[in-house]
Amino acid sequence: MTDIASAIFAEGWQQRMGGIGFGGLQWALTGERLTAESFARFRKVGGMVAAHSIPEDVVRFAMGNP
């Protein structure tokens, strides 16, 4: 998890993070997936987000192997 107000989410963040969109970010307090509007709103106040940037097949492979 990362604070949405951090520099990692400055302009161009989607390309730097492998092309994920707003829906690839999840607001920690509520579990909601973000939109352009909620991203802009939360970016002003700060708070933690989870970035879902690892492809699901890679996660399944990793979880299935010790």
N, CA, C and O atoms as a Tripos MOL2 file, in Angstrom:
@<TRIPOS>MOLECULE
protein
  264   263    66     0     0
PROTEIN
NO_CHARGES

@<TRIPOS>ATOM
      1 N           0.8460   -1.1770    0.0000 N.3       1 MET1
      2 CA          0.0000    0.0000    0.0000 C.3       1 MET1
      3 C           0.8900    1.2380    0.0000 C.2       1 MET1
      4 O           2.0130    1.2440    0.5030 O.2       1 MET1
      5 N           0.3270    2.2730   -0.5860 N.am      2 THR2
      6 CA          1.0500    3.5280   -0.7400 C.3       2 THR2
      7 C           0.0890    4.6860   -0.4980 C.2       2 THR2
      8 O          -1.0990    4.5780   -0.8030 O.2       2 THR2
      9 N           0.5880    5.7830    0.0430 N.am      3 ASP3
     10 CA         -0.2360    6.9770    0.2280 C.3       3 ASP3
     11 C          -0.5240    7.5840   -1.1430 C.2       3 ASP3
     12 O           0.3930    7.8270   -1.9270 O.2       3 ASP3
     13 N          -1.7810    7.8230   -1.4200 N.am      4 ILE4
     14 CA         -2.1900    8.3720   -2.7130 C.3       4 ILE4
     15 C          -1.6270    9.7680   -2.9540 C.2       4 ILE4
     16 O          -1.5520   10.2180   -4.0970 O.2       4 ILE4
     17 N          -1.2330   10.4520   -1.8900 N.am      5 ALA5
     18 CA         -0.6610   11.7960   -2.0350 C.3       5 ALA5
     19 C           0.8350   11.7610   -2.3610 C.2       5 ALA5
     20 O           1.4420   12.8110   -2.5730 O.2       5 ALA5
     21 N           1.4360   10.5670   -2.4040 N.am      6 SER6
     22 CA          2.8740   10.4770   -2.6500 C.3       6 SER6
     23 C           3.2090   10.7660   -4.1140 C.2       6 SER6
     24 O           2.3420   10.7450   -4.9870 O.2       6 SER6
     25 N           4.4810   11.0330   -4.3500 N.am      7 ALA7
     26 CA          4.9560   11.3850   -5.6940 C.3       7 ALA7
     27 C           4.7560   10.2690   -6.7000 C.2       7 ALA7
     28 O           4.7210   10.5320   -7.9020 O.2       7 ALA7
     29 N           4.6250    9.0370   -6.2480 N.am      8 ILE8
     30 CA          4.4370    7.9320   -7.1970 C.3       8 ILE8
     31 C           3.1730    8.1100   -8.0420 C.2       8 ILE8
     32 O           3.0800    7.5740   -9.1470 O.2       8 ILE8
     33 N           2.2020    8.8650   -7.5170 N.am      9 PHE9
     34 CA          0.9540    9.0910   -8.2480 C.3       9 PHE9
     35 C           0.9130   10.4500   -8.9530 C.2       9 PHE9
     36 O          -0.1610   10.9450   -9.2970 O.2       9 PHE9
     37 N           2.0820   11.0450   -9.1630 N.am     10 ALA10
     38 CA          2.1580   12.2890   -9.9440 C.3      10 ALA10
     39 C           1.8000   11.9660  -11.3980 C.2      10 ALA10
     40 O           1.7060   10.8000  -11.7800 O.2      10 ALA10
     41 N           1.6060   12.9970  -12.1830 N.am     11 GLU11
     42 CA          1.2210   12.8240  -13.5770 C.3      11 GLU11
     43 C           2.1010   11.7820  -14.2710 C.2      11 GLU11
     44 O           3.3230   11.7980  -14.1250 O.2      11 GLU11
     45 N           1.4780   10.8860  -15.0170 N.am     12 GLY12
     46 CA          2.1770    9.8160  -15.6990 C.3      12 GLY12
     47 C           2.2480    8.5220  -14.9020 C.2      12 GLY12
     48 O           2.8890    7.5660  -15.3410 O.2      12 GLY12
     49 N           1.6010    8.4710  -13.7360 N.am     13 TRP13
     50 CA          1.6830    7.2970  -12.8670 C.3      13 TRP13
     51 C           1.1860    6.0330  -13.5520 C.2      13 TRP13
     52 O           1.7320    4.9540  -13.3210 O.2      13 TRP13
     53 N           0.1630    6.1450  -14.3910 N.am     14 GLN14
     54 CA         -0.4070    4.9450  -15.0200 C.3      14 GLN14
     55 C           0.6130    4.2550  -15.9210 C.2      14 GLN14
     56 O           0.6970    3.0270  -15.9290 O.2      14 GLN14
     57 N           1.3760    5.0160  -16.6660 N.am     15 GLN15
     58 CA          2.4000    4.4240  -17.5130 C.3      15 GLN15
     59 C           3.5500    3.8480  -16.6890 C.2      15 GLN15
     60 O           4.0740    2.7800  -17.0080 O.2      15 GLN15
     61 N           3.9370    4.5520  -15.6380 N.am     16 ARG16
     62 CA          5.0360    4.0660  -14.7880 C.3      16 ARG16
     63 C           4.6660    2.7930  -14.0480 C.2      16 ARG16
     64 O           5.5410    1.9960  -13.7110 O.2      16 ARG16
     65 N           3.3830    2.5940  -13.7920 N.am     17 MET17
     66 CA          2.9370    1.4210  -13.0350 C.3      17 MET17
     67 C           2.4370    0.3100  -13.9490 C.2      17 MET17
     68 O           1.6260   -0.5170  -13.5320 O.2      17 MET17
     69 N           2.9010    0.2850  -15.1600 N.am     18 GLY18
     70 CA          2.5660   -0.8220  -16.0410 C.3      18 GLY18
     71 C           1.2310   -0.6830  -16.7450 C.2      18 GLY18
     72 O           0.6820   -1.6680  -17.2390 O.2      18 GLY18
     73 N           0.7070    0.5230  -16.7940 N.am     19 GLY19
     74 CA         -0.5230    0.7390  -17.5330 C.3      19 GLY19
     75 C          -1.8080    0.4450  -16.7770 C.2      19 GLY19
     76 O          -2.8630    0.3330  -17.4010 O.2      19 GLY19
     77 N          -1.7580    0.3160  -15.4460 N.am     20 ILE20
     78 CA         -3.0040    0.0990  -14.7120 C.3      20 ILE20
     79 C          -3.8320    1.3840  -14.7510 C.2      20 ILE20
     80 O          -3.2880    2.4790  -14.8930 O.2      20 ILE20
     81 N          -5.1290    1.2400  -14.6250 N.am     21 GLY21
     82 CA         -6.0170    2.3970  -14.6130 C.3      21 GLY21
     83 C          -6.4630    2.7240  -13.2040 C.2      21 GLY21
     84 O          -5.9760    2.1530  -12.2290 O.2      21 GLY21
     85 N          -7.4010    3.6590  -13.1170 N.am     22 PHE22
     86 CA         -7.9220    4.0520  -11.8040 C.3      22 PHE22
     87 C          -8.5420    2.8670  -11.0800 C.2      22 PHE22
     88 O          -8.4230    2.7520   -9.8600 O.2      22 PHE22
     89 N          -9.2000    1.9860  -11.8210 N.am     23 GLY23
     90 CA         -9.8250    0.8090  -11.2170 C.3      23 GLY23
     91 C          -8.8310   -0.1780  -10.6410 C.2      23 GLY23
     92 O          -9.2150   -1.0840   -9.9020 O.2      23 GLY23
     93 N          -7.5570   -0.0160  -10.9710 N.am     24 GLY24
     94 CA         -6.5150   -0.8550  -10.3990 C.3      24 GLY24
     95 C          -6.0660   -0.3810   -9.0280 C.2      24 GLY24
     96 O          -5.2150   -1.0030   -8.3930 O.2      24 GLY24
     97 N          -6.6450    0.7300   -8.5750 N.am     25 LEU25
     98 CA         -6.3490    1.2600   -7.2400 C.3      25 LEU25
     99 C          -7.5520    1.0270   -6.3390 C.2      25 LEU25
    100 O          -8.6980    1.2080   -6.7520 O.2      25 LEU25
    101 N          -7.2810    0.6240   -5.1080 N.am     26 GLN26
    102 CA         -8.3370    0.3340   -4.1410 C.3      26 GLN26
    103 C          -8.1170    1.1530   -2.8840 C.2      26 GLN26
    104 O          -7.0560    1.0820   -2.2650 O.2      26 GLN26
    105 N          -9.1250    1.9340   -2.5060 N.am     27 TRP27
    106 CA         -9.0690    2.7820   -1.3210 C.3      27 TRP27
    107 C          -9.1290    1.8890   -0.0920 C.2      27 TRP27
    108 O         -10.0850    1.1350    0.0870 O.2      27 TRP27
    109 N          -8.1010    1.9730    0.7590 N.am     28 ALA28
    110 CA         -7.9620    1.0500    1.8870 C.3      28 ALA28
    111 C          -9.0970    1.1520    2.8990 C.2      28 ALA28
    112 O          -9.5260    0.1320    3.4390 O.2      28 ALA28
    113 N          -9.5880    2.3470    3.1640 N.am     29 LEU29
    114 CA        -10.6030    2.5090    4.2160 C.3      29 LEU29
    115 C         -11.9450    1.8760    3.8760 C.2      29 LEU29
    116 O         -12.6620    1.4240    4.7680 O.2      29 LEU29
    117 N         -12.2880    1.8400    2.5950 N.am     30 THR30
    118 CA        -13.6170    1.3350    2.2140 C.3      30 THR30
    119 C         -13.5680    0.1240    1.2940 C.2      30 THR30
    120 O         -14.5640   -0.5860    1.1500 O.2      30 THR30
    121 N         -12.4190   -0.1190    0.6690 N.am     31 GLY31
    122 CA        -12.3080   -1.2180   -0.2750 C.3      31 GLY31
    123 C         -12.7830   -0.8730   -1.6740 C.2      31 GLY31
    124 O         -12.7420   -1.7170   -2.5700 O.2      31 GLY31
    125 N         -13.2360    0.3690   -1.8740 N.am     32 GLU32
    126 CA        -13.7500    0.7370   -3.1980 C.3      32 GLU32
    127 C         -12.6300    0.8720   -4.2130 C.2      32 GLU32
    128 O         -11.5270    1.3140   -3.8910 O.2      32 GLU32
    129 N         -12.9340    0.4830   -5.4470 N.am     33 ARG33
    130 CA        -12.0130    0.7000   -6.5590 C.3      33 ARG33
    131 C         -12.2060    2.1400   -7.0150 C.2      33 ARG33
    132 O         -13.3300    2.6430   -7.0370 O.2      33 ARG33
    133 N         -11.1240    2.7940   -7.3760 N.am     34 LEU34
    134 CA        -11.1860    4.2120   -7.6810 C.3      34 LEU34
    135 C         -11.6350    4.4900   -9.1140 C.2      34 LEU34
    136 O         -11.5360    3.6460  -10.0050 O.2      34 LEU34
    137 N         -12.1260    5.6960   -9.2910 N.am     35 THR35
    138 CA        -12.4600    6.2640  -10.5880 C.3      35 THR35
    139 C         -11.6080    7.5210  -10.7380 C.2      35 THR35
    140 O         -10.9120    7.9120   -9.8010 O.2      35 THR35
    141 N         -11.6550    8.1460  -11.8910 N.am     36 ALA36
    142 CA        -10.9060    9.3990  -12.0750 C.3      36 ALA36
    143 C         -11.3550   10.4330  -11.0500 C.2      36 ALA36
    144 O         -10.5330   11.1730  -10.5110 O.2      36 ALA36
    145 N         -12.6540   10.4850  -10.7800 N.am     37 GLU37
    146 CA        -13.1860   11.4680   -9.8270 C.3      37 GLU37
    147 C         -12.7500   11.1790   -8.4000 C.2      37 GLU37
    148 O         -12.3060   12.0820   -7.6910 O.2      37 GLU37
    149 N         -12.8740    9.9200   -7.9710 N.am     38 SER38
    150 CA        -12.4880    9.6020   -6.5950 C.3      38 SER38
    151 C         -10.9680    9.7010   -6.4200 C.2      38 SER38
    152 O         -10.5010   10.0810   -5.3460 O.2      38 SER38
    153 N         -10.1940    9.3670   -7.4520 N.am     39 PHE39
    154 CA         -8.7430    9.5300   -7.3910 C.3      39 PHE39
    155 C          -8.3920   10.9840   -7.1290 C.2      39 PHE39
    156 O          -7.5820   11.2730   -6.2480 O.2      39 PHE39
    157 N          -8.9810   11.8970   -7.8730 N.am     40 ALA40
    158 CA         -8.7000   13.3290   -7.7050 C.3      40 ALA40
    159 C          -9.1020   13.8040   -6.3090 C.2      40 ALA40
    160 O          -8.3780   14.5800   -5.6850 O.2      40 ALA40
    161 N         -10.2390   13.3470   -5.8250 N.am     41 ARG41
    162 CA        -10.7240   13.7510   -4.4970 C.3      41 ARG41
    163 C          -9.8020   13.2310   -3.3940 C.2      41 ARG41
    164 O          -9.4160   13.9880   -2.5040 O.2      41 ARG41
    165 N          -9.4480   11.9480   -3.4480 N.am     42 PHE42
    166 CA         -8.6000   11.3580   -2.4120 C.3      42 PHE42
    167 C          -7.1690   11.8750   -2.4910 C.2      42 PHE42
    168 O          -6.4910   11.9760   -1.4690 O.2      42 PHE42
    169 N          -6.7090   12.1990   -3.6800 N.am     43 ARG43
    170 CA         -5.3380   12.7140   -3.8470 C.3      43 ARG43
    171 C          -5.1630   14.0220   -3.0810 C.2      43 ARG43
    172 O          -4.0720   14.3080   -2.5880 O.2      43 ARG43
    173 N          -6.2230   14.8140   -2.9760 N.am     44 LYS44
    174 CA         -6.1550   16.0930   -2.2560 C.3      44 LYS44
    175 C          -6.0060   15.8950   -0.7510 C.2      44 LYS44
    176 O          -5.3390   16.6830   -0.0810 O.2      44 LYS44
    177 N          -6.6320   14.8360   -0.2140 N.am     45 VAL45
    178 CA         -6.6230   14.6360    1.2380 C.3      45 VAL45
    179 C          -5.5840   13.6210    1.7010 C.2      45 VAL45
    180 O          -5.1810   13.6320    2.8650 O.2      45 VAL45
    181 N          -5.1450   12.7390    0.7950 N.am     46 GLY46
    182 CA         -4.1930   11.6940    1.1640 C.3      46 GLY46
    183 C          -4.8580   10.5290    1.8460 C.2      46 GLY46
    184 O          -5.9690   10.6490    2.3620 O.2      46 GLY46
    185 N          -4.1940    9.4230    1.8500 N.am     47 GLY47
    186 CA         -4.6940    8.1870    2.4440 C.3      47 GLY47
    187 C          -4.1360    7.0030    1.6750 C.2      47 GLY47
    188 O          -3.5550    7.1670    0.6030 O.2      47 GLY47
    189 N          -4.3090    5.8380    2.2120 N.am     48 MET48
    190 CA         -3.6810    4.6540    1.6570 C.3      48 MET48
    191 C          -4.5150    3.9930    0.5600 C.2      48 MET48
    192 O          -5.7360    3.8680    0.6560 O.2      48 MET48
    193 N          -3.7970    3.5760   -0.4870 N.am     49 VAL49
    194 CA         -4.4050    2.8070   -1.5760 C.3      49 VAL49
    195 C          -3.5590    1.5700   -1.8390 C.2      49 VAL49
    196 O          -2.3440    1.5700   -1.6380 O.2      49 VAL49
    197 N          -4.2240    0.5240   -2.2890 N.am     50 ALA50
    198 CA         -3.5320   -0.6760   -2.7690 C.3      50 ALA50
    199 C          -3.5500   -0.6090   -4.2820 C.2      50 ALA50
    200 O          -4.5850   -0.3350   -4.8890 O.2      50 ALA50
    201 N          -2.4030   -0.8600   -4.8850 N.am     51 ALA51
    202 CA         -2.3050   -0.8750   -6.3450 C.3      51 ALA51
    203 C          -2.2760   -2.3270   -6.8080 C.2      51 ALA51
    204 O          -1.3430   -3.0700   -6.5030 O.2      51 ALA51
    205 N          -3.3030   -2.7180   -7.5440 N.am     52 HIS52
    206 CA         -3.3990   -4.0810   -8.0660 C.3      52 HIS52
    207 C          -2.7460   -4.0950   -9.4460 C.2      52 HIS52
    208 O          -3.4050   -3.8860  -10.4650 O.2      52 HIS52
    209 N          -1.4450   -4.3430   -9.4550 N.am     53 SER53
    210 CA         -0.6960   -4.2280  -10.7040 C.3      53 SER53
    211 C          -0.0680   -5.5390  -11.1600 C.2      53 SER53
    212 O           0.5250   -5.5910  -12.2370 O.2      53 SER53
    213 N          -0.1860   -6.5900  -10.3710 N.am     54 ILE54
    214 CA          0.3710   -7.8870  -10.7670 C.3      54 ILE54
    215 C          -0.7460   -8.6800  -11.4440 C.2      54 ILE54
    216 O          -1.8250   -8.8220  -10.8690 O.2      54 ILE54
    217 N          -0.5140   -9.1950  -12.6440 N.am     55 PRO55
    218 CA         -1.5570   -9.9590  -13.3480 C.3      55 PRO55
    219 C          -2.0390  -11.1490  -12.5210 C.2      55 PRO55
    220 O          -1.2520  -11.7990  -11.8330 O.2      55 PRO55
    221 N          -3.3310  -11.4250  -12.5960 N.am     56 GLU56
    222 CA         -3.9370  -12.4790  -11.7810 C.3      56 GLU56
    223 C          -3.2810  -13.8370  -11.9930 C.2      56 GLU56
    224 O          -3.1080  -14.5820  -11.0290 O.2      56 GLU56
    225 N          -2.9120  -14.1800  -13.2150 N.am     57 ASP57
    226 CA         -2.2900  -15.4810  -13.4560 C.3      57 ASP57
    227 C          -0.9390  -15.6040  -12.7440 C.2      57 ASP57
    228 O          -0.5600  -16.6940  -12.3160 O.2      57 ASP57
    229 N          -0.2240  -14.5050  -12.6190 N.am     58 VAL58
    230 CA          1.0530  -14.5110  -11.8950 C.3      58 VAL58
    231 C           0.8040  -14.7000  -10.4050 C.2      58 VAL58
    232 O           1.5380  -15.4340   -9.7440 O.2      58 VAL58
    233 N          -0.2110  -14.0540   -9.8750 N.am     59 VAL59
    234 CA         -0.5630  -14.2200   -8.4590 C.3      59 VAL59
    235 C          -0.9470  -15.6640   -8.1770 C.2      59 VAL59
    236 O          -0.4780  -16.2500   -7.2010 O.2      59 VAL59
    237 N          -1.7940  -16.2430   -9.0200 N.am     60 ARG60
    238 CA         -2.2110  -17.6400   -8.8240 C.3      60 ARG60
    239 C          -1.0130  -18.5830   -8.8660 C.2      60 ARG60
    240 O          -0.9210  -19.5010   -8.0520 O.2      60 ARG60
    241 N          -0.1030  -18.3660   -9.8010 N.am     61 PHE61
    242 CA          1.0910  -19.1940   -9.8930 C.3      61 PHE61
    243 C           1.9280  -19.0770   -8.6270 C.2      61 PHE61
    244 O           2.3590  -20.0870   -8.0720 O.2      61 PHE61
    245 N           2.1620  -17.8550   -8.1700 N.am     62 ALA62
    246 CA          2.9690  -17.6240   -6.9750 C.3      62 ALA62
    247 C           2.3180  -18.2370   -5.7360 C.2      62 ALA62
    248 O           3.0080  -18.8270   -4.9030 O.2      62 ALA62
    249 N           1.0100  -18.1040   -5.6080 N.am     63 MET63
    250 CA          0.3240  -18.6450   -4.4270 C.3      63 MET63
    251 C           0.2960  -20.1760   -4.4370 C.2      63 MET63
    252 O           0.2000  -20.8030   -3.3820 O.2      63 MET63
    253 N           0.3790  -20.7650   -5.6070 N.am     64 GLY64
    254 CA          0.3270  -22.2150   -5.7160 C.3      64 GLY64
    255 C           1.6770  -22.8910   -5.6020 C.2      64 GLY64
    256 O           1.7550  -24.1170   -5.6750 O.2      64 GLY64
    257 N           2.7420  -22.1270   -5.4250 N.am     65 ASN65
    258 CA          4.0930  -22.6920   -5.3480 C.3      65 ASN65
    259 C           4.8040  -22.2140   -4.0820 C.2      65 ASN65
    260 O           4.8580  -21.0180   -3.7980 O.2      65 ASN65
    261 N           5.3450  -23.1710   -3.3280 N.am     66 PRO66
    262 CA          6.0330  -22.7750   -2.1000 C.3      66 PRO66
    263 C           7.2670  -21.9570   -2.3980 C.2      66 PRO66
    264 O           7.9680  -21.5390   -1.4770 O.2      66 PRO66
@<TRIPOS>BOND
     1     1     2 1
     2     2     3 1
     3     3     4 2
     4     3     5 am
     5     5     6 1
     6     6     7 1
     7     7     8 2
     8     7     9 am
     9     9    10 1
    10    10    11 1
    11    11    12 2
    12    11    13 am
    13    13    14 1
    14    14    15 1
    15    15    16 2
    16    15    17 am
    17    17    18 1
    18    18    19 1
    19    19    20 2
    20    19    21 am
    21    21    22 1
    22    22    23 1
    23    23    24 2
    24    23    25 am
    25    25    26 1
    26    26    27 1
    27    27    28 2
    28    27    29 am
    29    29    30 1
    30    30    31 1
    31    31    32 2
    32    31    33 am
    33    33    34 1
    34    34    35 1
    35    35    36 2
    36    35    37 am
    37    37    38 1
    38    38    39 1
    39    39    40 2
    40    39    41 am
    41    41    42 1
    42    42    43 1
    43    43    44 2
    44    43    45 am
    45    45    46 1
    46    46    47 1
    47    47    48 2
    48    47    49 am
    49    49    50 1
    50    50    51 1
    51    51    52 2
    52    51    53 am
    53    53    54 1
    54    54    55 1
    55    55    56 2
    56    55    57 am
    57    57    58 1
    58    58    59 1
    59    59    60 2
    60    59    61 am
    61    61    62 1
    62    62    63 1
    63    63    64 2
    64    63    65 am
    65    65    66 1
    66    66    67 1
    67    67    68 2
    68    67    69 am
    69    69    70 1
    70    70    71 1
    71    71    72 2
    72    71    73 am
    73    73    74 1
    74    74    75 1
    75    75    76 2
    76    75    77 am
    77    77    78 1
    78    78    79 1
    79    79    80 2
    80    79    81 am
    81    81    82 1
    82    82    83 1
    83    83    84 2
    84    83    85 am
    85    85    86 1
    86    86    87 1
    87    87    88 2
    88    87    89 am
    89    89    90 1
    90    90    91 1
    91    91    92 2
    92    91    93 am
    93    93    94 1
    94    94    95 1
    95    95    96 2
    96    95    97 am
    97    97    98 1
    98    98    99 1
    99    99   100 2
   100    99   101 am
   101   101   102 1
   102   102   103 1
   103   103   104 2
   104   103   105 am
   105   105   106 1
   106   106   107 1
   107   107   108 2
   108   107   109 am
   109   109   110 1
   110   110   111 1
   111   111   112 2
   112   111   113 am
   113   113   114 1
   114   114   115 1
   115   115   116 2
   116   115   117 am
   117   117   118 1
   118   118   119 1
   119   119   120 2
   120   119   121 am
   121   121   122 1
   122   122   123 1
   123   123   124 2
   124   123   125 am
   125   125   126 1
   126   126   127 1
   127   127   128 2
   128   127   129 am
   129   129   130 1
   130   130   131 1
   131   131   132 2
   132   131   133 am
   133   133   134 1
   134   134   135 1
   135   135   136 2
   136   135   137 am
   137   137   138 1
   138   138   139 1
   139   139   140 2
   140   139   141 am
   141   141   142 1
   142   142   143 1
   143   143   144 2
   144   143   145 am
   145   145   146 1
   146   146   147 1
   147   147   148 2
   148   147   149 am
   149   149   150 1
   150   150   151 1
   151   151   152 2
   152   151   153 am
   153   153   154 1
   154   154   155 1
   155   155   156 2
   156   155   157 am
   157   157   158 1
   158   158   159 1
   159   159   160 2
   160   159   161 am
   161   161   162 1
   162   162   163 1
   163   163   164 2
   164   163   165 am
   165   165   166 1
   166   166   167 1
   167   167   168 2
   168   167   169 am
   169   169   170 1
   170   170   171 1
   171   171   172 2
   172   171   173 am
   173   173   174 1
   174   174   175 1
   175   175   176 2
   176   175   177 am
   177   177   178 1
   178   178   179 1
   179   179   180 2
   180   179   181 am
   181   181   182 1
   182   182   183 1
   183   183   184 2
   184   183   185 am
   185   185   186 1
   186   186   187 1
   187   187   188 2
   188   187   189 am
   189   189   190 1
   190   190   191 1
   191   191   192 2
   192   191   193 am
   193   193   194 1
   194   194   195 1
   195   195   196 2
   196   195   197 am
   197   197   198 1
   198   198   199 1
   199   199   200 2
   200   199   201 am
   201   201   202 1
   202   202   203 1
   203   203   204 2
   204   203   205 am
   205   205   206 1
   206   206   207 1
   207   207   208 2
   208   207   209 am
   209   209   210 1
   210   210   211 1
   211   211   212 2
   212   211   213 am
   213   213   214 1
   214   214   215 1
   215   215   216 2
   216   215   217 am
   217   217   218 1
   218   218   219 1
   219   219   220 2
   220   219   221 am
   221   221   222 1
   222   222   223 1
   223   223   224 2
   224   223   225 am
   225   225   226 1
   226   226   227 1
   227   227   228 2
   228   227   229 am
   229   229   230 1
   230   230   231 1
   231   231   232 2
   232   231   233 am
   233   233   234 1
   234   234   235 1
   235   235   236 2
   236   235   237 am
   237   237   238 1
   238   238   239 1
   239   239   240 2
   240   239   241 am
   241   241   242 1
   242   242   243 1
   243   243   244 2
   244   243   245 am
   245   245   246 1
   246   246   247 1
   247   247   248 2
   248   247   249 am
   249   249   250 1
   250   250   251 1
   251   251   252 2
   252   251   253 am
   253   253   254 1
   254   254   255 1
   255   255   256 2
   256   255   257 am
   257   257   258 1
   258   258   259 1
   259   259   260 2
   260   259   261 am
   261   261   262 1
   262   262   263 1
   263   263   264 2
@<TRIPOS>SUBSTRUCTURE
     1 MET1         2 RESIDUE 1 A MET
     2 THR2         6 RESIDUE 1 A THR
     3 ASP3        10 RESIDUE 1 A ASP
     4 ILE4        14 RESIDUE 1 A ILE
     5 ALA5        18 RESIDUE 1 A ALA
     6 SER6        22 RESIDUE 1 A SER
     7 ALA7        26 RESIDUE 1 A ALA
     8 ILE8        30 RESIDUE 1 A ILE
     9 PHE9        34 RESIDUE 1 A PHE
    10 ALA10       38 RESIDUE 1 A ALA
    11 GLU11       42 RESIDUE 1 A GLU
    12 GLY12       46 RESIDUE 1 A GLY
    13 TRP13       50 RESIDUE 1 A TRP
    14 GLN14       54 RESIDUE 1 A GLN
    15 GLN15       58 RESIDUE 1 A GLN
    16 ARG16       62 RESIDUE 1 A ARG
    17 MET17       66 RESIDUE 1 A MET
    18 GLY18       70 RESIDUE 1 A GLY
    19 GLY19       74 RESIDUE 1 A GLY
    20 ILE20       78 RESIDUE 1 A ILE
    21 GLY21       82 RESIDUE 1 A GLY
    22 PHE22       86 RESIDUE 1 A PHE
    23 GLY23       90 RESIDUE 1 A GLY
    24 GLY24       94 RESIDUE 1 A GLY
    25 LEU25       98 RESIDUE 1 A LEU
    26 GLN26      102 RESIDUE 1 A GLN
    27 TRP27      106 RESIDUE 1 A TRP
    28 ALA28      110 RESIDUE 1 A ALA
    29 LEU29      114 RESIDUE 1 A LEU
    30 THR30      118 RESIDUE 1 A THR
    31 GLY31      122 RESIDUE 1 A GLY
    32 GLU32      126 RESIDUE 1 A GLU
    33 ARG33      130 RESIDUE 1 A ARG
    34 LEU34      134 RESIDUE 1 A LEU
    35 THR35      138 RESIDUE 1 A THR
    36 ALA36      142 RESIDUE 1 A ALA
    37 GLU37      146 RESIDUE 1 A GLU
    38 SER38      150 RESIDUE 1 A SER
    39 PHE39      154 RESIDUE 1 A PHE
    40 ALA40      158 RESIDUE 1 A ALA
    41 ARG41      162 RESIDUE 1 A ARG
    42 PHE42      166 RESIDUE 1 A PHE
    43 ARG43      170 RESIDUE 1 A ARG
    44 LYS44      174 RESIDUE 1 A LYS
    45 VAL45      178 RESIDUE 1 A VAL
    46 GLY46      182 RESIDUE 1 A GLY
    47 GLY47      186 RESIDUE 1 A GLY
    48 MET48      190 RESIDUE 1 A MET
    49 VAL49      194 RESIDUE 1 A VAL
    50 ALA50      198 RESIDUE 1 A ALA
    51 ALA51      202 RESIDUE 1 A ALA
    52 HIS52      206 RESIDUE 1 A HIS
    53 SER53      210 RESIDUE 1 A SER
    54 ILE54      214 RESIDUE 1 A ILE
    55 PRO55      218 RESIDUE 1 A PRO
    56 GLU56      222 RESIDUE 1 A GLU
    57 ASP57      226 RESIDUE 1 A ASP
    58 VAL58      230 RESIDUE 1 A VAL
    59 VAL59      234 RESIDUE 1 A VAL
    60 ARG60      238 RESIDUE 1 A ARG
    61 PHE61      242 RESIDUE 1 A PHE
    62 ALA62      246 RESIDUE 1 A ALA
    63 MET63      250 RESIDUE 1 A MET
    64 GLY64      254 RESIDUE 1 A GLY
    65 ASN65      258 RESIDUE 1 A ASN
    66 PRO66      262 RESIDUE 1 A PRO
